[in-house]
Each structure stands twice: as structure tokens, then as C-alpha cells.
Amino acid sequence: MKRIAALDMLRGYALAAIMVDHMPDGVLRHFTLANFAVFDAAELFVLLSGFLVGLVWLTVEAKAGRRAAQKRFLRRAFQVWLALVLGGILLALVSRFLVEAGLPHTAVWGAYARWIFEFPIGYIVTLGTLWMQPNLLDVLALYVVVLAFTPITVPLMLRWPWAFALGSLAMWAMSIPLNDLLPNQRGANGMLFNPFAWQLLFHSGVAMGLFRTRFMPILRQHATTLTLLAVAYSIFGVAMAQLWRYGPELKEIYYQIRDIVGSVDKWSMDWVRYVGILAAAWLVAVPLARPMAWLADTVIGRALAMIGRGGLVTFIACVMLSVIGDALMTDPDGASVAFRLAVESWTLGVLWLVGIIAARRSKRNRVQKVAGS
């Protein structure tokens, strides 16, 4: 499958934003997507992941058949599960090292650093069973679940797309009580990223990848109307993201809007955030397609694309770097803006280098696979 530069760039941006957003004392976190939209990088990451699943599924099924596509994504689900387990172990070890080095940090829960030594087997088992999803890695637990079902869900979507869409919406509508049935190490039951809710966004991305050649010509017939609606909704998203930051008067307007639209809950994927990411996806894919392609060819765009191509390796790296960056810039007397920016720049640079290494390793493995076949 031919790589799409803008898609890689957006995946890289999502990972970089996730890293920066989880450094509480950071400077750049005030300029990420979450500050200017009603959704954040997590929604972007999940939607793009679903889109890639749709694209890759079509390619694999066309070349090797449906059984090969099913096996590929079962294997991918196992790889994500393994990354979750190994990442959880590494996260706890990094946190413990920082504690021993006298570097306090708040980006990750401190209990992991203790449990990995006090209850190592129990810690690993609870990770592996998904009974515990360490914060910063919890989106991977969601990804494991939705990927593990793709051998069933994608064929159903291809066979009965509208019925599948109705079923996905129905599951989203019942997502909170369904999630409450899942045991968890947190105080309340259920996974933090509610899989019964977030599957709607993931499967929306899958549908975009599977059916884009069928529905895009139809949607383009109404491009002006859809673009106006998407712009209007995006302006509303900016208002929701910004109003509460500027004094009691504007904050009161924010609360009035929220009373009208309902609770804007990330963890259960409320409709406000869902529609927001879909509106942004339309703007990026249609009216802003050429600017996005141009941006992907810039130095920054290519650097982000390199991060995006790193896949699970760069995701795990972004989590570890967010914890290390948080620890480095945490100062009881307050670190200067210049120092905090330097730490963030360093973490972004390291994340880019990890992306380069991961991409080269992936390319080398593909070459070896082709040579051996």
C-alpha cells in the first residue's frame, strides 16, 4: 500500500501532542489541538488508526484473500497487547528510576513504581488481562480490544454496512452501562477509554478507509454545504475549548452552552466530541487537502511523518518521554519558560530519532522478507 504523507504527518502530530499534553508543566501543551478543538489527539489517533485498518484490510484482502487479512489483524492485536504489557513494565521501571534519582513526576501514577518491585508477577498479570491499564498507555488497551474483533467486525461491515452502522450506534448509546460490567482495578468498574463507546469512532475510521471511493463522490456533490457546516461546528469547538479560560463572564457562557449540549465527556465519547472530529476530518480531507499535502512536504511535516511511521515503537517512546520530560521540568521553585521549552524540544527530538530508527528497522525487515520469499 502506497503511504500517504499527510496521514503519516497527522499520526505523528497525534503522538507528539499526546506526549506534550501529558507534561503538566509544559509550555507547548497550551498550543496543542486540545486548546482549539472540542476533541484532542486521542480522538485523532483512534480515527486515523481505524482509517489505516480499512486501507490495509482492502489491500491485503485483494492480494491474499480475507483469511489473510483476518490473520494479519489478529497478529496486530497481539502485537499491540504485547506493547501494552512491555510498555507497562517499562513505564513502571522508568518511574521507579526517576523516584530513586530524586526526580518527582506527576504524569503517571506513582503506585506503578512500587508495585513492579513489590508484586512483579501480579503487576504483569493484571497488565496482561487488561484488568489494569496504566494511565498514558490506556488508549492501547482500547486499541487491543477493537483490533481483536476486526476479523469479525470488518467482514460484517463489508457485507452489511448500514446494519453495522446502526448496531455500532446502538452499542454507543448503551456504552456506559455496558462498560460498568467490566471489572477493573480502578475504583469504579469499566475501562477508562470506554470500548463500547470508542468503537464508534474507530469503526467510523474503518468505514472511511473501506468505502471512501464509494461515498466520497456522493459527498463531494454537497461539498459546499458540508464544508460550511464543518466550519461552523469547528468554530463552536474553538469556543468550547477557549471560553472557560477567560474570566467569569465568558466562563458563564461556556457553562450555558454546555448545559445545552450536555456533558462533554471524553472517556465515553460523547456526541459533541465525535461530531467535532468528523467535522475536522472533512475539512482536512476536502477543502484543506492541498494545504495539508504542502505541509506534509515541509521540514516539520516530514519530521512528524517520520514519527507517525514508527507505529507502536514511537507510541511507547512518547509515553516514556512524557514521564521523563515531566520529571525533568518539575521544580518546586518553578522552572523557567526557557528551560521547560528546552526539555520539550529535547523530547520531541528524541521522539523523531526513535521514529527514524523504527522506520529504518521496518524497511529492513520488509526487504529481508521479500528477499526470503
N, C-alpha and C positions, 0 to 999 in steps of 0.2 A: 504494500500500500504506500502510495506517494505521501510524504509528510507534508502537512500544511503548516507553513511557517507561523502564521498568525495564531493558529491553535496551540502550537508549542509555546509561543510567547505568552499567551494567556494562561496556560498551565504553569509556566514559570513564574508569572506575576502572582498567581494564586498562592504558590508555595512561598514566595518571598514575602507576600503580605501576611500569610499565616505566621511566619517566623517573626516578623516585625510587630504584628499585633499582640504577640504574647510576651513582649518585653515591656512590663508595666511602666518603667521609667524612660522609655524610648522617646525620641523626638519624631522619627519618621512615622510612627504609628498614628500620629494626628493627621496624616495626609494619605492614608490608605483608603481603599474602597469603602470601608465601613463608615467613614466620615461623610460620604457624599451619596450614599445609596441606602435604601431600606434593607439591603441584604449585605453580606460580606463575602470574604474569599472562600469560606466553606461552601456556600451555595455554588460559587463559580467552579470550584474544584469538583464537586459532585456532578454538576451538569455536564462539564467537559468530560469527566470520566465516563458518564453514560453515553455521550456522543461518540467517544472513541470506541466503546464497546460495540455500538451499532455499526460503525465503519469497518472495524476489524472483523466482526461477525460476517458481514456481507462478503468481504474479501476471502476469508477462509472457507466459507461455505461454497462460494463459487469455484474455488480451486480444488478443494479436497472433500467437500460434502459436509452435511450437517453434523454427522457424528464427530468429525474432526474439530468443528467449531465448538461443540459441546465439551469435548475433551480439553481443548485449549483453555476454555474459561473455567473449567473445574480446576485445572492446573494453576491458573492465575489466582483463583480464590485461595488455593493452598499457599501460594507464594505470598499473598497479602497477609494471610493468617500467620505465616512464619515471620514475616516482617513485623507484625504486631507483637508477637511473643519476644523475638530478639530485640526489637526496639524498646519494649517494656523493660527488659532486663538491663539493656544499655542505659536507658533513662534513669533507672534506679541507681546504677553504678556511678553515672556521671553526677547525679545529685548527691550521692554519698561522698564522692571525691571532693565536691565543692564544699560540702559541710565540713569535712576534715581539714580542708585548706582555709577554713575561716571565711568563706565567701557565701553569705546568706543569699537566698533567692526565693522568689515567690511565684515564679512562672509555673512551677509544678508542685504538687502536694508533697510535703516533707516526709510523710509516712512511708513512701516507697523506698527511700534511702535506708530506713530502719528495717523494713520487712525483708528486703533482699538478703540481709545477713541473719536476721532472727528466724525467719521462716522461708528459707530459699525454695524448698520444694513446693510448699503451699503457695508461695508467690507465683511460681511458674505455672502451677496447675490452674490457679484462678485466672491467670492471663490466657492460658490455652483454652479454657472452657468459656471464655468471654464473660465470666461472672464478674470480672473486674476489667474495666477499660481505663487505663491511666489517662488523666487529662493531657491534652495535646496529641495523644495517639487515638483518642476515642473515635474520631472520624474513620480510622482504619477498621475498627470493629464493625461500623455500619457498612463499609465497603466489602468486608468479608461476607456479610450476610447477603447483600444484594447480588454480589458476584456468584456466590454459591448456588443461587437459584436461577441464574441466567440460562443454564441448559434446558430449563423448563419454561421460563418466562419469555425468552426471546422467540422460540418457535410458536408459542401461543400468540404473541404479539404479531408475528408474521401471518399467522393463519386467521386470527380474528382481531384485528387492530382496534375496532371500535368497542367491541365487548371487553377487550382487555383494558381499554382506557376507562370504561365505566367501573370495572372491578377495581382498578387502581385508585380511582376517586373514592369509591365506597370504603376501601381499606383506609385511605387517608382520613375520611370522615370519622371512622371508628378507631383511629390510631391511638388515642390517649388511653382508653380502657384496655385495648389490646396490649399496649406496651406495659401497662401496670401488671400484667400477668407474668412478665419476665422477671425471674429472680436476679438480684444484683447486689453488689457489695455496698452500694450507696445506701443512704438512709431510707430512700424510697425505692420501690421496685422499678424496673424498666431501664433500658439503655438511655444514656444522656441524649445521643442522637437517635431519636425515635425511628427505628427502621420501618415501621408501618406507615409513618408519615413521609420520611425522606425518600422512600421508594418511589413516590410520585415524581419527585424531581429527577431522580436517577433514570426512571423509565421514560420521562419526557425527553431526556438527553438521548437515550437509546433510540426512541422513535425518530428524533431528528436525524440521527445517523442512518437509520434503516430506510426512512421514507422521504428523505429530503428531495430526491429527484422527482417524486410524485406530487408532493404538496407545495413545493416552492413555486412552481409556475402558477398554481392557483392563487397562492398568497400574494404573489407579485402583481396580480391583476388589481389588488386592493392595497398596493404598497403605500400610496399617499395617506389613505385613511389609517392604516396600521401604524405608519410612522408618526403621524400626529398624535395618535393615542399613546404610543410608546413614549414619545417626548413628554406629553402631559403627565404620564404616570411617573416618568423619571424625575420631573420637576417636583412632583409630590414626594417622591422618595428623598430628594435632597432636603426638602422642607422637614420631613420626619427625622432626618439624620442631623439637622442643624438647629432647628428651632429651640430645642431644650437647652442648648448651650449658651444662649444669650439673654440672660436676665429673666426676672419673674414674669414679665408681660408676655414675651414670646414663648416662655415655657408653658404658660397657661394655654396659649393657642395650641401648642403641641398636645397637651392633655385633652383638649376639646376634640382635636382630630382623632386622637387615639380612642376616645370614648365612642366616636362614630364608627371607626373601622374595626374596633375590638382589640384584644390583646395581640401585640406583635411579638410572637414567641418563636425564637429561633429553633429551639430543640424539638418542637412539634411541627415545624414547617407550616406556619400559618399562611393563609392565602395572600396576605399583604406582601410577604417576602417572596412567595412563589411567583406571583404575578410580576413583581419587580424584576426578578432575574430573567423571566421570559421576555419582558419588555426590553431589557438591556440586550438580550441575545438577538432580538430582531434588529435593533439599532446597529449592533456590531456586524451582523451578517449581511445587512442590506444597504442602508444609506451610508454607513461608515466602512464598508468593505474595502474600498480603495485606500482611505487613510490608514486603516489597520494593516493592510498589506505593505504600505510605505513604512509605517512604524516598525513592522517586523523586520524590515531590511536595514534599520538603523543599528548603531553600535549597541544601544540599550536593548533594542528589540532582539538582536541576535544573542546577547548575553542572557536575557530572560528565557529565550527559546532553548538555550543550552541547559538551563536549569530544568525547564519543562521536560526535556528529553530524558532526564536522569531517572524519572519514574520513582519507584519505591526508595531507591537509594537517596535521592535528593529530598524526598519527604522525611525520611528518618533523620537525615542531616539537618534539615530545617528545624526539626523539633529539638535536637540536641543543641544546636547553635542558639536557639531562642533561650534555653535554660542557661547556657554559658554566658550569653550576652547579658541576660538579666542579672546574673551574679556579678559580672564584671562592672556593670554600671550602677549597682546598688551601693549607695554611700549614705551613711547616717547623716552626714552634714550636707548632702546634696551634691551630686556630680555636676560639673559644668555642662552646658549645652554642647560645647566643642568636644568634650570627652565622650559624651553619650553618642554624638554623631560619629565619632571615630570608631567606637565599638560597633555600632550598627553597620558602618561601611565595611569593617573587617568581617563581620558575619556574612554580609552579602557577597563579599569577595570570596570567602571560603566556600559558600554555597555554590557559587559559579564554578569554582575549581572542582568541586565534587561532581557537578553536572558534567564538566568536560571529561573527567576520569570515567564516570559511569557511561557516558555516551560512547567513548572510545572502546571501553570494555564490551559494550553491547554490540558495536560494529565488528569487533574482532571475533566475538562468538558467532555472529551471523556468517562471517567469512569462513570460519572453520567448519560450520555446519554445512555450508554449501560445498566446500571442498571435500568433505567427508561423505557427501551423499552421491 
